Amino acid sequence: MAAKKTKILYLVTQSELGGAQKNVLDLANGLKAKYDILVAAGPDGGGKLFKQLADKKIRYFELRWLRRNAANPLVDTAGLFEIIGLLFKEKPDLIHLHSSKAGFLGAIAGKIMGIRVIYTVHGAVFEASFSRLAKQLFLLLEGFSAYFKDKIICVSDNDLRVWLKYDVAPAQKLTVVYNGLDLTSLDFLPQPAAREHLFSQSANLFEAAQGSKDELKIIGTIANFFPEKGLPYLIEAADILINKKQLQNLLFVVIGEGPDRLLLEEIIEDHQLQNKFILTGSVSNAAKYLKAFDVFTAPSTKEGRPYVIMEAMAAGLPIVASHVGGIPELIKNNQEGFLVWQRDSEALAEKILELLNNKSLAQQFGLAAQQKAQGFSLDKMIAATEKVYFDEKK
């Protein structure tokens, strides 16, 4: 009779496909042969994660009351009892929590049920684009729930420093496991094919590119539309380059979707950039089309160790990114790309223009980034995470 497999439950707040969900998906898929794996997430984000899990034959549950922005304590209480019910039914040996809401509710539920709790920090939520009062509240909640967590994984050295600085959790509970990429699975389309696909997906893109596809320079990013992605600053940079410097051969493209769409559309309209700044919406396997961009940007105000920058590096793109979170651990300024201070649209525009005007420098950055990306090992990430699961077990 075969021994019963250890059961691991991954819990993440939203069912979108962001960095936290990619981490969950990679771990679940990488460990499913050794362990009994299941994943649970809330409905926010449209269930894209669930489709990926189904394709990989990984069991999943949609938790109706697990919501990212719920301000109603009754909703969060319902979410807590829903998680407890799932733990009671499935009886996992450990739960691995991702994102702050799932991290808070899941930690309490795990403590109640006597289950080992692991939590991954994908950027400190108390350093995000919130009011000072909200940041203090998030800091208190993270500190409170840390008591119920057996081990806390930081995806960057910066996250570890921040958690130690604010004394959010005891040092012995904290460890670092870097995000990794499965480089063998990356399948970037060459630039012409990548661009043709994007043009076919958006009438506005096609209109903007008419008659000038050969000369067109595309500055782009892949991001969900949340405040911490800093997309208004990219729109302001586009305004500087297109309206003020009169560079009409530029097109700004953001692949993604999210709750800030209407706000971003208003800002784009205010700057009269409707045919020069395009929000494509969600695109399946978006990283495949990275080479459509001449310059990749990441104007974030909060990050952990972003997968999308790692993928852009693997694609050999020149990058302009904010000096926040774990980004400087991936990109050294003037080596693999340019780093600018967050919320600085002028600097963002200046560095984008420098790369557009200096093709040899752009190629140099892209090659250096691509070489560095060869060290982003998914196997190392999975092995290090597995070690956390079973080391120092209480």
Residue, then its C-alpha position, 0 to 999 in steps of 0.5 A: m500500500a502506497a504511503k499517503k502523500t503530504k497534502i499542500l494547499y496554496l491560498v491566494t486572494q485573487s484568481e487573476l494572473g499576476g506575480a503571486q499567482k504565477n508563483v503559486l502556479d509554478l510551485a503547484n505544477g513543480l511539486k504535483a508529482k510528489y505531493d497532493i496539491l490543491v489551490a484556492a483563490g477568490p473570484d476577483g480577477g476573472g478566474k484566469l488562474f483557474k483555467q491555467l490550473a485546469d490545463k495542468k490538471i491541478r485541483y482548485f477551489e473558488l472561494r466566494w467570500l475571499r475578496r481583495n478590497a472588501a471593506n465590510p467586516l462581514v465579508d471578511t468574516a465569511g471569507l475566514f469561515e469559508i477557508i476554515g471550512l475548506l481546511f476542515k474538508e481537505k485536511p491539508d498538512l500545510i498551507h502556503l499563503h500568498s498576498s495580504k488578504a489571504g495571508f491574514l485570513g489564512a493564517i488565522a484559519g490555519k492556527i485554528m485548525g492546527i496546520r503549519v502555515i507558510y506565507t510568501v511576501h510579494g512586496a510589503v503591502f504597507e509600502a504600497s500606494f495607500s494613505r499613511l493611516a492605511k499603511q499603518l493599519f496594514l503594518l499592524l495586520e501583518g504584524f498581528s498575523a505573523y504570530f500565526k505563521d510558522k515561516i515567512i518567505c520574502v522574494s527579495d532581499n529588500d523585502l527581508r530588510v523592510w520586514l526587519k526594519y519595521d519589526v513585523a515578524p521575528a527574524q527567525k521566521l523570515t527567509v528569502v527565496y528568489n522567484g525563478l523562471d522556467l527558461t525552457s518554456l519561454d517562447f518569445l515571438p520575433q518582433p514582426a510576429a509579436r507586433e502583428h498579433l498585437f495589431s490584430q487584437s486592437a483597432n486602436l493599435f492598428e490605426a496608430a500604426q497605419g502607414s508607419k509600422d517600419e518606423l514605429k517605436i513601441i514602448g510597453t509594459i505588462a501590468n495589471f491596472f492597480p495603483e502600485k503599478g504606477l501607470p499614470y506616471l507612464i502616461e505622463a511620460a508619454d505626454i512629455l515625449i509625444n505632445k511636448k517633444q513632438l515625437q509622433n513615431l511612438l506608441f505606448v502599449v500596456i498589456g493587462e487589465g484591472p480595476d483602474r481601467l476607467l481612471l487610466e482611460e480618463i488620464i489618457e484622454d486628458h492628455q489627448l493620447q487616445n491613439k498613442f497610449i493603448l490599453t490592450g486588455s488581457v492577452s493570453n500568455a502575454a510574455k510571448y509578445l514582449k519582443a513587440f516592444d523597443v523599450f520595456t518599462a516598469p514605473s511601479t511604486k511597489e514591487g517584490r521581485p517582479y516576474v515580468i521584469m525577469e521575462a523582459m530581461a530573458a527576452g533581451l529588452p532594454i528596460v527603464a524601471s523604478h528603483v523600488g522593491g526588489i527591482p534593483e536586485l535584478i537590474k543595476n543602473n546603467q548595466e542591464g537597464f536604467l533605474v529611475w526614482q518612482r513617480d518621476s515622469e520626467a526621468l522616465a521620459e528622459k531615459i526612454l528617449e535616451l534608449l530610443n536615440n542610442k541603439s547600441l546602448a539599448q542593445q548592450f543593456g538588452l544583451a546584459a539583461q538576457q545573460k543575467a536572466q540565465g541565472f533565474s532558476l525555477d528549479k532552485m526556487i522550488a527546491a528552496t521553497e520545499k526546504v522551507y516547508f519541512d525544515e524547523k517544523k513545529 
